[in-house]
Amino acid sequence: MTKSDGIPAVPTGTKAGGRRLWRAVLSDYDLDEHELALLREAVRTVDLCDDLDTLVKREGVVIDSPQGRKAHPAAVEARQQRIALARLLAALRVPLGDQADTRPQRRTGVRRPYAVGS
């Protein structure tokens, strides 16, 4: 599905933050299908982060639990989702605003998973 301007249509159910990311990336870059899949996940992650941030703003960063005060579970999940978002964007090789307009070269080789004590 593409719109008349050549940019693929925003995935159904995407909220404002996700739509901004979708349009920003696709207005500057032509993505292959596997990269569009990564972008779709990044868009979903942005929307989830926005929802979690709204929840934390409403209920507070710290909550009371039977074990005492602790970080709001939505704040903890938001942190994890931001890490996932950073990894998705890194996999897309989208440069940051102050970097050159060209996409960096693809990495070669496979990164090993992190291990305890390494």
MOPEFEN-V136441 format. One record per helix or strand of 3 or more residues. SS is the DSSP state (H for helix, E for strand). FROM is the first residue (numbers start at 1). TO is the last residue. Records with the same first field share a line. If there is no record, write none. Layout:
# MOPEFEN-V136441
SS: FROM-TO + FROM-TO
This chain:
# MOPEFEN-V136441
H: 16-28 + 33-59 + 73-92
E: 62-65 + 68-71
